[in-house]
Amino acid sequence: MNEMMSSGVELMIIGMGIVFAFLAMLIVMVNIMTSVIQRFFPEAPIIAATPASASTTHTDAGIIAAITSAVHQYRKKDK
């Protein structure tokens, strides 16, 4: 029985070592791939959005007023 336990512990340590080695190798490879991709394919600069014009603000206000009116009518009818 003692021989079976030592054999089981040995097998467990070997298995855990293989999994640890694979995960460590995976982390190293992902880091290498990330650095290669960033070197050859840099991210494009983010272009800031242009400010909204006055007509767009007026349209948004009209849409908000229409939605508010529709909600008010719905609530009034529902009571």
QUIRAMO-V540135 format. One record per residue. N is the residue number from 1. PSI is psi in radians with two decimals (NA if undefined). BURIAL is b if it has 9 or more other C-alpha atoms within 8 Angstrom, else e. Layout:
n=N psi=PSI burial=BURIAL
n=N psi=PSI burial=BURIAL
//
This chain:
n=1 psi=-0.68 burial=e
n=2 psi=-0.63 burial=e
n=3 psi=-0.63 burial=e
n=4 psi=-0.67 burial=e
n=5 psi=-0.79 burial=e
n=6 psi=-0.62 burial=e
n=7 psi=-0.70 burial=e
n=8 psi=-0.74 burial=e
n=9 psi=-0.72 burial=e
n=10 psi=-0.76 burial=e
n=11 psi=-0.68 burial=e
n=12 psi=-0.77 burial=e
n=13 psi=-0.70 burial=e
n=14 psi=-0.78 burial=e
n=15 psi=-0.77 burial=e
n=16 psi=-0.61 burial=e
n=17 psi=-0.71 burial=e
n=18 psi=-0.76 burial=e
n=19 psi=-0.76 burial=e
n=20 psi=-0.76 burial=e
n=21 psi=-0.72 burial=e
n=22 psi=-0.79 burial=e
n=23 psi=-0.69 burial=e
n=24 psi=-0.74 burial=e
n=25 psi=-0.65 burial=e
n=26 psi=-0.77 burial=e
n=27 psi=-0.77 burial=e
n=28 psi=-0.76 burial=e
n=29 psi=-0.69 burial=e
n=30 psi=-0.72 burial=e
n=31 psi=-0.70 burial=e
n=32 psi=-0.79 burial=e
n=33 psi=-0.68 burial=e
n=34 psi=-0.79 burial=e
n=35 psi=-0.66 burial=e
n=36 psi=-0.77 burial=e
n=37 psi=-0.73 burial=b
n=38 psi=-0.54 burial=b
n=39 psi=-0.80 burial=e
n=40 psi=-0.38 burial=e
n=41 psi=1.29 burial=e
n=42 psi=2.70 burial=e
n=43 psi=2.48 burial=e
n=44 psi=2.53 burial=e
n=45 psi=2.50 burial=e
n=46 psi=2.20 burial=e
n=47 psi=2.25 burial=e
n=48 psi=2.52 burial=e
n=49 psi=2.53 burial=e
n=50 psi=2.57 burial=e
n=51 psi=2.62 burial=e
n=52 psi=2.55 burial=e
n=53 psi=3.00 burial=e
n=54 psi=-0.60 burial=e
n=55 psi=-0.61 burial=e
n=56 psi=-0.69 burial=e
n=57 psi=-0.71 burial=b
n=58 psi=-0.73 burial=e
n=59 psi=-0.73 burial=e
n=60 psi=-0.69 burial=e
n=61 psi=-0.66 burial=e
n=62 psi=-0.70 burial=e
n=63 psi=-0.74 burial=e
n=64 psi=-0.70 burial=e
n=65 psi=-0.70 burial=e
n=66 psi=-0.73 burial=e
n=67 psi=-0.74 burial=e
n=68 psi=-0.75 burial=e
n=69 psi=-0.73 burial=e
n=70 psi=-0.71 burial=e
n=71 psi=-0.72 burial=e
n=72 psi=-0.76 burial=e
n=73 psi=-0.70 burial=e
n=74 psi=-0.78 burial=e
n=75 psi=-0.64 burial=e
n=76 psi=-0.70 burial=e
n=77 psi=-0.62 burial=e
n=78 psi=-0.42 burial=e
n=79 psi=NA burial=e
//
